[in-house]
């Protein structure tokens, strides 16, 4: 297990460090000591597979640097101080700390910068990779040329010269920062360029120059060019990757921006906000292969890391790998039950549905309602999954439960109306639609659905027997409700026209039966239908001008007969 410096222990150990003499408390030993402004460097414990080569290389490098730099030029914090500090803190001095803990340790020991590294044996040769890192921001690092040797201690010999060369930029890096702080950008850039001239492979002064360009609102092309200089030296430079990605995106180079974002995510795979940004960007361009490759590798290399598993779940879900995403999601919530929130159950249910498993989708949503019984949105979602799985009657009960929790939940009653319509219960559907309107659901959505039901009933009546008035009468309540609810002029015109056509058929059907029925009531109904046919056909005539013209002509011929029938049949009433 990697050692990890915790904030609480750091505070305790910092006090102990003063007593141990790691951090001077004013006393001056008799030996030649660095001056008050002498920069301090810390060589961290290097990483290695055997826990021997890494510490050996770090110790050897520390000794060589102490001899290479005069005490007044650079104070290299000694091995005894470092080891004693780690042991006092309760950490294994043979194990490399995490990046964040290395930075914290360097701050506590008052180092201006530090060296982090790793040692690997390749055949008979030991290879050391190392970085010079600024304590104030551990994302600002200078990669050093790799060094090799027959032993860990001999391998680091080549690092000494590399560190001496890399440090040539530090004075100019500080000048660049100081000038930038007071908005002297020309002077800052000049200092950075001088640092680059002193050390052509410099990244640290280039970081400063890049940030100055950002503050100056330089062109995207200039930002990309500067970032590319850094990335040519350090392919994993976070700041350069982030700025270059933004600049490429602004230039409309989506593929280039996404590639940079994926590379950025690879440097920090557990960064949730960054992961979300990358996933969103990749979703827009549907570039999933690289993202999946990176996150899968990271999960394998970091077993038990729930943050990475969560990221993998999101990427698999968004990329359409439904079954692997389902399995990963179930694994994730077993690792950390707190991740099984409302959004998780909705996403898991949607994945089952997308994988053509509607019953499983409903079961996943049901699990969510059991865990969050008072979440109206989840109950509404559950209702939809039940309907999609063919359990329409049960979906109505779930939707009503959502309304019990939140009577104003958007589309709550509309959802119930849709379910009743699927059950071929139009009367119940109309009641639900009236409730939806009263609850404030979207008027056009509610009215348009009522119009669709009314149109369906009208079409059925016209197909069955246009002479039966009762068949058309069934459509009118939905059409009148739609007409009074819809705000869209075209849709409202459709509703009015259908009312007019249905009223025409009702009037015509009743009129044809008057001679046999001799019914005053039927005559009065026919007269009312004739009036509605004329009024609503004229109002909605733009929907179908030719048909409207034919209906109005027919009504002009039929209305006198109906009016005379009313006078004849109803004269005694």
C-alpha positions as CSV (number, residue, x, y, z in Angstrom):
1,X,0.0,0.0,0.0
2,X,1.3,3.4,-0.9
3,X,2.1,5.8,1.9
4,X,-0.2,8.7,2.1
5,X,0.3,11.9,4.1
6,X,-2.9,12.9,5.7
7,X,-3.6,16.5,6.6
8,X,-4.2,15.7,10.3
9,X,-0.9,13.9,10.7
10,X,1.0,16.5,8.7
11,X,0.0,19.2,11.1
12,X,1.1,17.1,14.1
13,X,4.4,16.0,12.4
14,X,5.2,19.6,11.4
15,X,5.4,20.5,15.1
16,X,7.5,17.5,15.8
17,X,9.8,18.4,12.9
18,X,10.8,21.6,14.5
19,X,11.8,19.7,17.6
20,X,13.7,17.2,15.5
21,X,15.7,20.0,13.8
22,X,14.2,19.2,10.3
23,X,12.9,22.7,10.1
24,X,15.3,25.1,11.7
25,X,13.8,27.1,14.6
26,X,16.4,29.9,14.7
27,X,19.4,27.9,15.9
28,X,22.5,28.0,13.7
29,X,24.8,24.9,13.7
30,X,28.5,25.6,13.6
31,X,28.9,24.1,10.1
32,X,28.6,26.3,7.1
33,X,24.9,26.8,6.5
34,X,22.9,28.1,3.6
35,X,21.9,31.8,3.7
36,X,18.3,32.9,4.5
37,X,17.5,33.2,0.8
38,X,19.2,30.1,-0.3
39,X,16.8,28.0,-2.4
40,X,16.0,24.5,-0.9
41,X,15.6,21.3,-2.8
42,X,14.1,18.0,-1.6
43,X,14.9,14.7,-3.3
44,X,11.8,12.5,-2.7
45,X,11.9,8.7,-2.3
46,X,12.0,7.2,-5.8
47,X,9.7,4.5,-6.9
48,X,10.9,1.0,-7.8
49,X,9.4,-2.5,-8.1
50,X,11.7,-4.0,-5.4
51,X,11.6,-1.1,-2.9
52,X,15.4,-1.1,-2.9
53,X,16.5,0.4,-6.1
54,X,14.3,3.5,-5.8
55,X,15.5,4.5,-2.3
56,X,19.1,3.7,-3.3
57,X,19.0,5.9,-6.3
58,X,17.4,8.8,-4.4
59,X,20.0,8.6,-1.6
60,X,22.8,8.6,-4.2
61,X,21.4,11.5,-6.1
62,X,20.9,13.5,-2.8
63,X,24.6,12.9,-1.9
64,X,25.8,13.9,-5.4
65,X,23.7,17.0,-5.5
66,X,25.0,18.1,-2.1
67,X,28.6,17.9,-3.4
68,X,27.7,19.5,-6.7
69,X,26.1,22.6,-5.3
70,X,27.8,25.0,-2.9
71,X,25.7,25.4,0.3
72,X,25.1,29.0,-0.4
73,X,23.8,28.2,-4.0
74,X,21.4,25.4,-3.1
75,X,20.5,23.6,0.1
76,X,19.7,20.0,-0.6
77,X,17.6,18.7,2.4
78,X,19.5,15.7,3.9
79,X,18.6,12.1,3.9
80,X,18.5,11.9,7.7
81,X,16.1,14.8,7.9
82,X,13.8,13.3,5.3
83,X,13.8,9.7,6.7
84,X,13.4,10.9,10.3
85,X,10.5,13.0,9.2
86,X,8.7,10.1,7.4
87,X,9.3,7.7,10.2
88,X,8.0,10.2,12.8
89,X,4.9,10.5,10.6
90,X,4.5,6.7,10.5
91,X,5.2,6.2,6.8
92,X,7.4,3.7,5.1
93,X,10.6,5.5,4.0
94,X,11.2,3.0,1.2
95,X,8.0,3.8,-0.6
96,X,7.3,6.7,-3.0
97,X,4.5,9.0,-1.9
98,X,1.6,10.0,-4.0
99,X,2.1,13.1,-6.1
100,X,-0.1,15.2,-3.9
101,X,1.6,14.0,-0.7
102,X,5.0,14.7,-2.3
103,X,4.0,18.3,-2.8
104,X,2.6,18.6,0.7
105,X,5.8,17.1,2.2
106,X,7.9,19.6,0.2
107,X,5.8,22.5,1.5
108,X,6.2,21.3,5.1
109,X,10.0,20.9,4.7
110,X,10.1,24.4,3.1
111,X,11.6,23.2,-0.2
112,X,11.3,25.5,-3.2
113,X,11.4,22.5,-5.5
114,X,11.9,18.8,-5.4
115,X,12.9,15.8,-7.5
116,X,10.6,12.9,-8.0
117,X,11.6,9.8,-9.9
118,X,11.3,6.2,-10.7
119,X,13.9,3.4,-11.3
120,X,13.4,0.4,-13.5
121,X,15.8,-2.4,-14.4
122,X,16.0,-3.2,-18.1
123,X,18.1,-6.2,-18.7
124,X,21.4,-5.5,-16.8
125,X,20.9,-1.7,-16.8
126,X,19.1,0.5,-14.4
127,X,17.1,3.4,-15.9
128,X,16.1,6.4,-13.9
129,X,13.4,8.8,-15.0
130,X,13.1,12.0,-13.0
131,X,11.4,15.4,-12.9
132,X,12.2,18.7,-11.3
133,X,8.9,19.9,-9.7
134,X,8.0,23.3,-8.3
135,X,6.6,23.0,-4.8
136,X,4.1,25.9,-5.2
137,X,2.3,23.9,-8.0
138,X,3.1,20.3,-8.6
139,X,1.6,20.5,-12.1
140,X,4.6,22.6,-13.1
141,X,7.4,20.1,-13.7
142,X,10.5,19.9,-15.8
143,X,11.2,16.4,-17.2
144,X,14.9,15.4,-17.1
145,X,16.7,13.3,-19.6
146,X,16.7,9.6,-18.5
147,X,19.9,8.3,-17.0
148,X,21.3,4.8,-17.0
149,X,23.9,2.8,-15.2
150,X,25.0,-0.6,-14.0
151,X,23.5,0.1,-10.5
152,X,20.9,2.6,-9.2
153,X,23.6,4.7,-7.6
154,X,25.6,4.9,-10.8
155,X,22.6,5.6,-12.9
156,X,21.8,8.9,-11.2
157,X,25.3,10.2,-11.9
158,X,24.0,11.6,-15.2
159,X,21.1,13.3,-13.5
160,X,23.3,15.7,-11.7
161,X,24.4,17.6,-14.8
162,X,20.8,17.5,-16.1
163,X,19.5,19.1,-12.9
164,X,22.2,21.7,-13.0
165,X,21.2,22.6,-16.5
166,X,17.4,22.6,-15.7
167,X,17.9,24.9,-12.8
168,X,19.4,27.6,-15.1
169,X,15.8,28.7,-16.0
170,X,14.6,29.2,-12.4
171,X,15.8,32.7,-11.9
172,X,14.1,33.8,-15.1
173,X,11.0,31.8,-14.2
174,X,10.7,33.8,-11.0
175,X,11.3,37.1,-12.8
176,X,8.6,36.1,-15.3
177,X,6.1,35.4,-12.5
178,X,6.9,38.6,-10.7
179,X,6.5,40.7,-13.8
180,X,3.2,39.0,-14.7
181,X,1.8,39.7,-11.3
182,X,2.1,43.4,-11.9
183,X,0.8,43.1,-15.5
184,X,4.3,43.9,-17.0
185,X,3.7,41.3,-19.7
186,X,6.4,42.4,-22.1
187,X,9.0,42.2,-19.4
188,X,7.6,38.8,-18.3
189,X,7.9,37.4,-21.8
190,X,11.4,38.8,-22.1
191,X,12.4,37.0,-18.9
192,X,10.9,33.8,-20.1
193,X,12.7,34.0,-23.4
194,X,16.0,34.6,-21.6
195,X,15.3,31.4,-19.5
196,X,14.7,29.4,-22.7
197,X,17.9,30.7,-24.2
198,X,19.8,29.6,-21.0
199,X,18.1,26.1,-21.2
200,X,16.5,25.4,-24.5
201,X,14.6,22.4,-23.2
202,X,12.9,24.4,-20.5
203,X,9.3,23.8,-19.6
204,X,8.9,25.9,-16.4
205,X,9.6,29.3,-18.1
206,X,7.5,28.2,-21.0
207,X,4.6,27.6,-18.6
208,X,5.0,31.2,-17.4
209,X,5.1,32.5,-20.9
210,X,2.0,30.5,-21.9
211,X,0.1,31.9,-18.9
212,X,1.1,35.4,-19.9
213,X,-0.2,34.8,-23.4
214,X,-3.5,33.7,-21.9
215,X,-3.8,36.8,-19.7
216,X,-3.0,38.9,-22.7
217,X,-5.8,37.2,-24.6
218,X,-3.4,36.1,-27.4
219,X,-4.8,34.4,-30.5
220,X,-5.6,30.8,-30.3
221,X,-2.9,30.0,-32.8
222,X,-0.3,31.7,-30.6
223,X,-1.6,29.7,-27.6
224,X,-1.5,26.4,-29.5
225,X,2.1,27.1,-30.8
226,X,3.3,27.9,-27.2
227,X,1.5,24.8,-25.8
228,X,3.0,22.7,-28.5
229,X,6.5,23.8,-27.5
230,X,5.9,22.5,-24.0
231,X,4.2,19.3,-25.2
232,X,7.1,18.5,-27.4
233,X,9.3,18.4,-24.3
234,X,6.7,16.9,-21.9
235,X,3.8,15.1,-23.6
236,X,1.9,14.9,-20.3
237,X,2.1,18.6,-19.3
238,X,-1.4,19.2,-17.8
239,X,-1.5,23.0,-18.1
240,X,-0.4,22.9,-21.8
241,X,-2.9,20.1,-22.6
242,X,-5.7,22.0,-21.0
243,X,-4.9,25.4,-22.7
244,X,-4.3,23.8,-26.1
245,X,-7.6,21.9,-25.9
246,X,-9.5,25.1,-25.2
247,X,-7.7,26.9,-28.0
248,X,-8.3,24.1,-30.5
249,X,-12.0,23.9,-29.5
250,X,-12.3,27.7,-30.0
251,X,-10.7,27.3,-33.5
252,X,-13.4,24.7,-34.3
253,X,-10.8,21.8,-34.4
254,X,-13.0,19.4,-32.5
255,X,-11.0,16.2,-33.2
256,X,-7.7,17.9,-32.2
257,X,-9.4,19.3,-29.0
258,X,-10.8,15.9,-28.1
259,X,-7.4,14.2,-28.6
260,X,-5.8,16.7,-26.2
261,X,-8.6,16.2,-23.6
262,X,-8.2,12.5,-23.7
263,X,-4.5,12.9,-23.2
264,X,-5.2,15.3,-20.3
265,X,-7.6,12.8,-18.7
266,X,-4.9,10.1,-18.9
267,X,-2.7,12.2,-16.7
268,X,-5.4,12.5,-14.0
269,X,-8.0,9.7,-14.6
270,X,-9.7,10.2,-11.2
271,X,-10.5,13.9,-11.7
272,X,-14.3,13.8,-11.8
273,X,-14.9,17.2,-13.3
274,X,-12.3,16.7,-16.0
275,X,-13.8,13.2,-16.7
276,X,-17.2,14.8,-17.2
277,X,-15.8,17.4,-19.5
278,X,-14.0,14.7,-21.6
279,X,-17.1,12.5,-21.7
280,X,-19.3,15.4,-22.8
281,X,-16.8,16.4,-25.5
282,X,-16.5,12.8,-26.8
283,X,-20.2,12.4,-26.7
284,X,-20.6,15.3,-29.0
285,X,-18.2,13.8,-31.6
286,X,-18.9,10.1,-30.8
287,X,-15.2,9.4,-30.4
288,X,-15.3,6.6,-27.9
289,X,-12.5,4.1,-28.8
290,X,-9.6,6.1,-27.2
291,X,-11.6,7.0,-24.1
292,X,-12.6,3.4,-23.4
293,X,-9.1,2.2,-24.0
294,X,-7.7,4.8,-21.5
295,X,-10.3,4.2,-18.8
296,X,-10.1,0.4,-19.1
297,X,-6.4,0.4,-18.7
298,X,-6.6,2.8,-15.7
299,X,-9.2,0.5,-14.0
300,X,-6.9,-2.5,-14.5
301,X,-3.9,-0.7,-13.1
302,X,-5.8,0.7,-10.1
303,X,-7.9,-2.2,-8.8
304,X,-10.5,-1.1,-6.2
305,X,-10.5,2.6,-7.3
306,X,-14.2,3.3,-7.3
307,X,-13.6,6.7,-9.0
308,X,-12.2,5.1,-12.1
309,X,-14.9,2.4,-12.1
310,X,-17.5,5.3,-12.0
311,X,-15.8,7.0,-14.9
312,X,-15.7,3.7,-16.8
313,X,-19.4,3.3,-16.2
314,X,-20.2,6.7,-17.6
315,X,-18.0,6.2,-20.7
316,X,-19.5,2.8,-21.5
317,X,-23.0,4.0,-21.0
318,X,-22.5,7.1,-23.2
319,X,-20.8,5.0,-25.9
320,X,-23.6,2.6,-26.2
321,X,-21.8,-0.5,-24.8
322,X,-25.0,-1.3,-22.8
323,X,-24.2,-4.7,-21.3
324,X,-20.7,-3.9,-20.2
325,X,-22.0,-0.6,-18.8
326,X,-24.7,-2.4,-16.8
327,X,-22.2,-4.9,-15.3
328,X,-19.8,-2.0,-14.5
329,X,-22.6,0.0,-12.9
330,X,-23.7,-2.9,-10.7
331,X,-20.0,-3.4,-9.7
332,X,-19.6,0.2,-8.9
333,X,-22.5,0.4,-6.4
334,X,-21.3,-2.8,-4.7
335,X,-18.0,-1.0,-4.1
336,X,-19.7,2.1,-2.8
337,X,-23.4,2.0,-2.1
338,X,-23.5,5.8,-1.8
339,X,-23.1,6.0,-5.6
340,X,-26.5,4.3,-6.0
341,X,-28.3,7.7,-6.1
342,X,-31.5,8.6,-8.0
343,X,-29.5,9.4,-11.2
344,X,-27.8,6.0,-11.0
345,X,-31.1,4.1,-11.0
346,X,-32.4,6.2,-13.8
347,X,-29.3,5.6,-15.9
348,X,-29.2,1.9,-15.1
349,X,-32.8,1.5,-16.0
350,X,-32.2,3.4,-19.3
351,X,-29.3,1.0,-20.1
352,X,-31.5,-2.0,-19.6
353,X,-34.2,-0.5,-21.8
354,X,-31.6,0.3,-24.5
355,X,-30.4,-3.3,-24.3
356,X,-34.0,-4.5,-25.1
357,X,-34.6,-5.6,-21.5
358,X,-37.7,-3.6,-20.6
359,X,-38.6,-5.9,-17.6
360,X,-35.1,-5.4,-16.2
361,X,-35.4,-1.7,-16.8
362,X,-38.6,-1.6,-14.7
363,X,-36.9,-3.7,-12.0
364,X,-34.0,-1.3,-11.8
365,X,-36.3,1.7,-11.5
366,X,-38.3,-0.2,-8.8
367,X,-35.1,-0.6,-6.8
368,X,-34.7,3.1,-6.9
369,X,-38.2,3.8,-5.6
370,X,-37.5,1.4,-2.7
371,X,-34.4,3.3,-1.8
372,X,-35.9,6.7,-2.4
373,X,-39.6,6.3,-1.7
374,X,-40.3,10.0,-1.6
375,X,-38.7,11.0,-4.9
376,X,-41.5,12.0,-7.2
377,X,-39.3,12.2,-10.3
378,X,-38.1,8.6,-9.7
379,X,-41.7,7.4,-9.3
380,X,-42.6,9.1,-12.6
381,X,-39.6,7.5,-14.3
382,X,-40.6,4.2,-12.9
383,X,-44.1,4.6,-14.3
384,X,-42.7,5.2,-17.7
385,X,-40.5,2.0,-17.5
386,X,-43.6,0.0,-16.4
387,X,-45.6,1.2,-19.4
388,X,-42.7,0.5,-21.7
389,X,-42.5,-3.0,-20.4
390,X,-46.2,-3.6,-21.1
391,X,-47.4,-3.1,-17.5
392,X,-49.6,-0.1,-18.4
393,X,-52.1,-0.5,-15.5
394,X,-49.3,-0.7,-13.0
395,X,-47.7,2.4,-14.6
396,X,-50.8,4.4,-13.7
397,X,-50.5,3.5,-10.1
398,X,-46.8,4.5,-10.1
399,X,-47.6,7.8,-11.8
400,X,-50.3,8.6,-9.3
401,X,-47.8,7.9,-6.5
402,X,-45.6,10.5,-8.1
403,X,-48.5,13.0,-8.0
404,X,-49.2,12.2,-4.4
405,X,-45.7,13.2,-3.5
406,X,-45.6,16.3,-5.8
407,X,-49.1,17.3,-7.2
408,X,-47.4,19.8,-9.6
409,X,-44.8,17.4,-11.1
410,X,-44.5,18.3,-14.8
411,X,-46.5,16.1,-17.2
412,X,-47.7,13.9,-14.3
413,X,-51.4,13.8,-15.3
414,X,-50.5,13.9,-19.0
415,X,-48.5,10.7,-18.5
416,X,-51.5,9.1,-16.9
417,X,-53.7,10.2,-19.8
418,X,-51.4,8.5,-22.2
419,X,-51.6,5.3,-20.3
420,X,-55.4,5.4,-20.1
421,X,-55.5,6.0,-23.9
422,X,-53.3,2.9,-24.5
423,X,-55.7,0.9,-22.3
424,X,-58.5,2.2,-24.7
425,X,-60.2,4.1,-21.9
426,X,-60.7,7.5,-23.6
427,X,-63.1,8.8,-20.9
428,X,-60.5,8.3,-18.2
429,X,-57.9,9.8,-20.5
430,X,-60.0,12.9,-20.9
431,X,-60.4,13.3,-17.1
432,X,-56.7,13.0,-16.7
433,X,-56.1,15.6,-19.4
434,X,-58.4,18.0,-17.6
435,X,-56.4,17.4,-14.4
436,X,-53.2,18.0,-16.4
437,X,-54.5,21.3,-17.6
438,X,-55.5,22.3,-14.1
439,X,-52.1,21.2,-12.7
440,X,-50.3,23.5,-15.2
441,X,-48.9,21.0,-17.6
442,X,-47.7,22.3,-21.0
443,X,-50.9,23.5,-22.7
444,X,-49.9,22.6,-26.2
445,X,-48.7,19.2,-25.1
446,X,-52.0,18.5,-23.3
447,X,-54.2,19.9,-26.0
448,X,-52.3,18.2,-28.8
449,X,-52.7,14.9,-27.1
450,X,-56.4,15.5,-26.7
451,X,-56.6,16.4,-30.4
452,X,-54.9,13.1,-31.3
453,X,-57.5,11.2,-29.4
454,X,-60.3,13.2,-30.9
455,X,-58.9,12.7,-34.4
456,X,-58.5,8.9,-33.7
457,X,-62.2,8.7,-32.7
458,X,-63.3,10.8,-35.7
459,X,-61.3,8.6,-38.1
460,X,-62.9,5.5,-36.5
461,X,-66.4,6.9,-36.9
462,X,-65.8,8.0,-40.5
463,X,-64.5,4.5,-41.3
464,X,-67.3,2.6,-39.5
465,X,-70.4,4.4,-40.6
466,X,-70.6,8.1,-41.3
467,X,-74.4,7.9,-40.9
468,X,-74.2,7.1,-37.2
469,X,-74.2,10.4,-35.2
470,X,-73.2,8.8,-31.9
471,X,-69.9,7.7,-33.3
472,X,-68.9,11.2,-34.2
473,X,-70.3,12.5,-30.9
474,X,-67.6,10.5,-29.0
475,X,-64.9,12.6,-30.7
476,X,-66.3,16.1,-29.8
477,X,-65.4,16.3,-26.1
478,X,-61.7,15.8,-26.9
479,X,-61.8,18.1,-29.9
480,X,-63.5,20.9,-27.9
481,X,-61.0,20.4,-25.0
482,X,-58.2,20.6,-27.5
483,X,-59.6,23.8,-29.1
484,X,-59.9,25.4,-25.6
485,X,-56.4,24.4,-24.6
486,X,-54.0,24.6,-27.5
487,X,-52.3,27.9,-28.1
488,X,-50.6,27.1,-31.4
489,X,-52.8,28.6,-34.1
490,X,-52.3,25.9,-36.7
491,X,-53.1,23.1,-34.2
492,X,-56.1,25.0,-32.9
493,X,-57.3,25.4,-36.5
494,X,-57.1,21.6,-37.0
495,X,-59.2,21.1,-33.9
496,X,-61.8,23.6,-35.1
497,X,-62.0,22.0,-38.5
498,X,-62.5,18.5,-37.0
499,X,-65.2,19.9,-34.8
500,X,-66.9,21.3,-37.9
501,X,-66.6,18.1,-39.9
502,X,-67.8,15.9,-37.0
503,X,-70.8,18.3,-36.4
504,X,-71.6,18.2,-40.1
505,X,-71.8,14.4,-40.0
506,X,-73.9,14.5,-36.8
507,X,-76.3,17.0,-38.3
508,X,-76.6,15.1,-41.6
509,X,-77.1,11.8,-39.8
510,X,-79.8,13.2,-37.5
511,X,-81.5,15.0,-40.4
512,X,-81.8,11.8,-42.5
513,X,-83.6,10.1,-39.7
514,X,-86.1,12.8,-38.9
515,X,-88.8,11.7,-41.3
516,X,-88.9,8.3,-39.6
517,X,-88.4,9.4,-36.0
518,X,-90.5,12.6,-36.1
519,X,-88.5,13.5,-33.0
520,X,-88.3,17.1,-31.8
521,X,-85.3,16.3,-29.7
522,X,-83.4,14.9,-32.7
523,X,-84.4,17.9,-34.7
524,X,-83.1,20.3,-32.1
525,X,-79.8,18.3,-31.8
526,X,-79.5,18.4,-35.6
527,X,-80.0,22.2,-35.6
528,X,-77.3,22.7,-32.9
529,X,-74.9,20.4,-34.8
530,X,-75.6,22.4,-38.0
531,X,-74.8,25.7,-36.3
532,X,-71.5,24.2,-35.0
533,X,-70.7,22.7,-38.4
534,X,-71.0,26.1,-40.0
535,X,-69.2,28.1,-37.3
536,X,-66.3,25.7,-36.7
537,X,-65.8,24.8,-40.4
538,X,-65.5,28.5,-41.2
539,X,-63.0,29.0,-38.3
540,X,-60.8,26.1,-39.2
541,X,-61.3,26.2,-43.0
542,X,-57.6,27.0,-43.7
543,X,-56.7,23.4,-42.6
544,X,-58.5,22.0,-45.7
545,X,-60.0,24.8,-47.8
546,X,-61.6,22.5,-50.5
547,X,-63.2,20.2,-48.0
548,X,-64.4,23.2,-45.9
549,X,-66.0,24.7,-49.0
550,X,-67.9,21.4,-49.8
551,X,-69.1,21.2,-46.2
552,X,-70.3,24.8,-46.1
553,X,-72.1,24.3,-49.4
554,X,-73.8,21.1,-48.1
555,X,-74.8,22.9,-44.9
556,X,-76.3,25.7,-46.9
557,X,-78.6,23.1,-48.5
558,X,-79.3,21.1,-45.3
559,X,-79.8,23.9,-42.8
560,X,-83.2,25.1,-44.2
561,X,-84.6,21.5,-44.0
562,X,-83.4,21.1,-40.4
563,X,-84.8,24.5,-39.4
564,X,-88.2,23.7,-41.0
565,X,-88.2,20.3,-39.2
566,X,-87.7,22.0,-35.9
567,X,-90.7,24.3,-36.6
568,X,-92.8,21.3,-37.6
569,X,-91.9,18.8,-35.0
570,X,-91.5,21.1,-32.1
571,X,-94.5,23.4,-32.7
572,X,-96.6,21.8,-30.0
573,X,-93.7,22.1,-27.4
